Structure formats: C-alpha cells, structure tokens
Amino acid sequence: MPQTTENVTVRMQPDTQKKLGKIAASMDRSRNWLINQAVAQYLELYDWQTEQIRHRLHEAENGGDFIAHDDAMRRIEAKIQARLKP
C-alpha cells in the first residue's frame, strides 16, 4: 500500500538550492528525494540524541557514576597533548 504524502513549502538560500540540485543530479535523484532523506536522517539523529540525554539525566538523578568537569577537561587536554607530541 503506497504511503500518503503531504506538501511542505520550504524557503532556502539560492546557494543551498544549487547545492541540492548538484547533489541530486549526481545521484540521479530528485531534490525532493534528497530533502526527504536529509530530513529523515536529521529526525533519526535528533531522536537518538534526545534519548541519550534522557538516559544520562536519569542516571545523574539516580546517583550515576560521572567524572567531574575539571577532571574530564584535564583528561581531554592530556590526550590532545599526547597526540601533538612527535
């Protein structure tokens, strides 16, 4: 059974439209298809991020094991410095 669709109007910069057109042409797809794919991927990522935030917030509210901000920053800085050394 075919899915029903609805029209949505989106305004965008001409440069963005040109880029969409070039990408769609290189993929032998329509701009409509490309926009639908981009929106679907964004929504999937948004749902995943939101769920991760909810999960970590729940852990924090229930005594989860976390690293203090200053300690985390020191660890990150140490890793950066270690990679910069020849």
KOLKOL-349747 format. One line per field, with one value per atom (N, C-alpha, C): residue in one letter; x, y, z. Coordinates in nm, 2 decimals, decimal comma, always signed. Example, Ala and Ser with C-alpha at 12.3 -4.5 7.8 and 13.67 -1.06 7.14 Angstrom:
rest	A_A_A_S_S_S
c1	+1,32_+1,23_+1,32_+1,28_+1,37_+1,29
c2	-0,57_-0,45_-0,33_-0,22_-0,11_+0,00
c3	+0,78_+0,78_+0,78_+0,71_+0,71_+0,79
***
This chain:
rest	M_M_M_P_P_P_Q_Q_Q_T_T_T_T_T_T_E_E_E_N_N_N_V_V_V_T_T_T_V_V_V_R_R_R_M_M_M_Q_Q_Q_P_P_P_D_D_D_T_T_T_Q_Q_Q_K_K_K_K_K_K_L_L_L_G_G_G_K_K_K_I_I_I_A_A_A_A_A_A_S_S_S_M_M_M_D_D_D_R_R_R_S_S_S_R_R_R_N_N_N_W_W_W_L_L_L_I_I_I_N_N_N_Q_Q_Q_A_A_A_V_V_V_A_A_A_Q_Q_Q_Y_Y_Y_L_L_L_E_E_E_L_L_L_Y_Y_Y_D_D_D_W_W_W_Q_Q_Q_T_T_T_E_E_E_Q_Q_Q_I_I_I_R_R_R_H_H_H_R_R_R_L_L_L_H_H_H_E_E_E_A_A_A_E_E_E_N_N_N_G_G_G_G_G_G_D_D_D_F_F_F_I_I_I_A_A_A_H_H_H_D_D_D_D_D_D_A_A_A_M_M_M_R_R_R_R_R_R_I_I_I_E_E_E_A_A_A_K_K_K_I_I_I_Q_Q_Q_A_A_A_R_R_R_L_L_L_K_K_K_P_P_P
c1	+0,08_+0,00_+0,09_+0,07_+0,16_+0,14_+0,25_+0,24_+0,18_+0,10_+0,05_+0,15_+0,15_+0,25_+0,17_+0,23_+0,18_+0,28_+0,23_+0,32_+0,37_+0,50_+0,55_+0,64_+0,62_+0,70_+0,81_+0,93_+1,05_+1,12_+1,16_+1,23_+1,38_+1,46_+1,61_+1,69_+1,81_+1,90_+1,93_+1,95_+1,98_+2,10_+2,20_+2,32_+2,29_+2,20_+2,16_+2,09_+2,00_+1,92_+2,01_+2,11_+2,21_+2,28_+2,33_+2,40_+2,31_+2,19_+2,09_+2,07_+2,06_+2,04_+2,16_+2,28_+2,40_+2,41_+2,39_+2,39_+2,29_+2,17_+2,06_+2,09_+2,14_+2,18_+2,29_+2,39_+2,50_+2,45_+2,34_+2,29_+2,17_+2,14_+2,03_+1,90_+1,88_+1,76_+1,71_+1,58_+1,52_+1,56_+1,55_+1,58_+1,48_+1,36_+1,25_+1,30_+1,36_+1,41_+1,52_+1,61_+1,73_+1,68_+1,59_+1,54_+1,47_+1,39_+1,33_+1,43_+1,54_+1,64_+1,71_+1,74_+1,81_+1,72_+1,60_+1,51_+1,49_+1,48_+1,46_+1,59_+1,71_+1,83_+1,84_+1,80_+1,81_+1,71_+1,59_+1,49_+1,54_+1,60_+1,66_+1,77_+1,86_+1,97_+1,91_+1,81_+1,75_+1,69_+1,62_+1,55_+1,66_+1,77_+1,88_+1,94_+1,97_+2,03_+1,94_+1,81_+1,72_+1,71_+1,71_+1,70_+1,83_+1,95_+2,07_+2,07_+2,02_+2,01_+1,92_+1,80_+1,71_+1,77_+1,84_+1,91_+2,01_+2,10_+2,20_+2,15_+2,04_+1,98_+1,92_+1,86_+1,80_+1,91_+2,03_+2,14_+2,19_+2,20_+2,25_+2,16_+2,03_+1,93_+1,93_+1,98_+1,98_+2,12_+2,21_+2,34_+2,43_+2,42_+2,51_+2,66_+2,75_+2,89_+2,94_+2,98_+3,02_+3,16_+3,22_+3,35_+3,33_+3,39_+3,38_+3,43_+3,37_+3,41_+3,56_+3,62_+3,76_+3,84_+3,81_+3,88_+3,87_+3,75_+3,73_+3,81_+3,81_+3,89_+4,04_+4,09_+4,23_+4,26_+4,17_+4,19_+4,20_+4,10_+4,10_+4,22_+4,26_+4,38_+4,51_+4,52_+4,63_+4,63_+4,51_+4,51_+4,55_+4,50_+4,54_+4,69_+4,75_+4,89_+4,97_+4,92_+4,99_+4,99_+4,89_+4,88_+4,96_+4,98_+5,06_+5,21_+5,25_+5,40_+5,44_+5,56_+5,62_+5,66
c2	-0,12_+0,00_+0,12_+0,21_+0,33_+0,43_+0,49_+0,59_+0,71_+0,78_+0,91_+1,01_+1,12_+1,23_+1,36_+1,46_+1,59_+1,69_+1,80_+1,90_+1,99_+2,03_+2,12_+2,22_+2,35_+2,45_+2,50_+2,50_+2,54_+2,65_+2,76_+2,86_+2,84_+2,86_+2,84_+2,93_+2,95_+3,04_+2,98_+3,06_+3,01_+2,92_+2,95_+2,87_+2,73_+2,72_+2,59_+2,51_+2,58_+2,52_+2,46_+2,54_+2,50_+2,37_+2,37_+2,26_+2,13_+2,15_+2,04_+1,99_+2,08_+2,04_+1,96_+2,00_+1,93_+1,79_+1,79_+1,66_+1,56_+1,61_+1,53_+1,48_+1,57_+1,53_+1,42_+1,44_+1,34_+1,21_+1,20_+1,08_+1,03_+1,10_+1,07_+1,05_+1,15_+1,16_+1,30_+1,31_+1,45_+1,52_+1,65_+1,73_+1,69_+1,66_+1,62_+1,49_+1,39_+1,27_+1,30_+1,39_+1,43_+1,50_+1,59_+1,66_+1,57_+1,47_+1,38_+1,29_+1,25_+1,17_+1,25_+1,37_+1,46_+1,48_+1,51_+1,53_+1,40_+1,29_+1,16_+1,13_+1,16_+1,13_+1,23_+1,35_+1,45_+1,41_+1,37_+1,33_+1,20_+1,11_+0,99_+1,03_+1,12_+1,16_+1,24_+1,33_+1,40_+1,31_+1,21_+1,11_+1,04_+1,00_+0,93_+1,02_+1,14_+1,24_+1,26_+1,28_+1,31_+1,19_+1,07_+0,95_+0,94_+0,97_+0,97_+1,07_+1,19_+1,29_+1,25_+1,20_+1,15_+1,04_+0,95_+0,83_+0,89_+0,97_+1,03_+1,11_+1,19_+1,27_+1,18_+1,07_+0,97_+0,91_+0,88_+0,82_+0,93_+1,05_+1,16_+1,18_+1,17_+1,19_+1,07_+0,96_+0,84_+0,79_+0,89_+0,86_+0,79_+0,82_+0,76_+0,80_+0,73_+0,75_+0,84_+0,97_+1,07_+1,12_+1,18_+1,24_+1,39_+1,46_+1,60_+1,67_+1,79_+1,86_+1,89_+1,94_+1,98_+1,85_+1,74_+1,62_+1,57_+1,58_+1,55_+1,64_+1,77_+1,86_+1,83_+1,79_+1,76_+1,63_+1,53_+1,41_+1,44_+1,52_+1,56_+1,63_+1,73_+1,81_+1,72_+1,62_+1,53_+1,44_+1,40_+1,32_+1,41_+1,53_+1,62_+1,64_+1,67_+1,69_+1,57_+1,45_+1,33_+1,31_+1,35_+1,33_+1,43_+1,55_+1,65_+1,63_+1,55_+1,52_+1,43_+1,46_+1,38_+1,24
c3	+0,00_+0,00_+0,00_-0,10_-0,10_+0,01_+0,06_+0,16_+0,11_+0,19_+0,15_+0,19_+0,11_+0,14_+0,14_+0,20_+0,21_+0,16_+0,10_+0,06_+0,18_+0,17_+0,27_+0,18_+0,21_+0,14_+0,23_+0,17_+0,24_+0,16_+0,23_+0,17_+0,20_+0,10_+0,13_+0,04_+0,08_+0,01_-0,13_-0,23_-0,37_-0,37_-0,30_-0,30_-0,24_-0,14_-0,09_-0,20_-0,27_-0,37_-0,48_-0,52_-0,62_-0,57_-0,45_-0,40_-0,40_-0,35_-0,36_-0,50_-0,59_-0,73_-0,78_-0,75_-0,79_-0,73_-0,60_-0,54_-0,59_-0,60_-0,66_-0,80_-0,88_-1,02_-1,02_-0,93_-0,92_-0,88_-0,80_-0,75_-0,84_-0,95_-1,03_-0,95_-0,86_-0,78_-0,79_-0,74_-0,74_-0,61_-0,62_-0,50_-0,39_-0,42_-0,33_-0,25_-0,33_-0,26_-0,17_-0,21_-0,13_+0,00_-0,01_+0,10_+0,20_+0,15_+0,24_+0,31_+0,24_+0,30_+0,41_+0,38_+0,48_+0,61_+0,59_+0,70_+0,78_+0,71_+0,78_+0,87_+0,81_+0,89_+1,01_+0,99_+1,10_+1,21_+1,17_+1,28_+1,35_+1,28_+1,35_+1,44_+1,40_+1,49_+1,61_+1,58_+1,69_+1,80_+1,75_+1,84_+1,92_+1,86_+1,93_+2,03_+2,00_+2,09_+2,21_+2,18_+2,29_+2,38_+2,33_+2,42_+2,50_+2,44_+2,52_+2,63_+2,60_+2,71_+2,82_+2,78_+2,88_+2,97_+2,90_+2,98_+3,07_+3,03_+3,11_+3,23_+3,20_+3,30_+3,41_+3,36_+3,46_+3,55_+3,48_+3,56_+3,66_+3,62_+3,71_+3,82_+3,80_+3,91_+4,00_+3,96_+4,04_+4,08_+4,10_+4,16_+4,06_+3,93_+3,83_+3,86_+3,80_+3,81_+3,70_+3,74_+3,65_+3,69_+3,59_+3,61_+3,62_+3,72_+3,74_+3,61_+3,58_+3,46_+3,45_+3,56_+3,56_+3,53_+3,59_+3,56_+3,42_+3,37_+3,23_+3,13_+3,16_+3,08_+3,09_+3,21_+3,22_+3,14_+3,14_+3,06_+2,91_+2,87_+2,73_+2,68_+2,77_+2,73_+2,73_+2,82_+2,82_+2,69_+2,65_+2,52_+2,40_+2,40_+2,29_+2,29_+2,40_+2,41_+2,37_+2,41_+2,38_+2,22_+2,16_+2,01_+1,94_+2,00_+1,94_+1,94_+2,04_+2,05_+1,94_+1,89_+1,77_+1,82
***
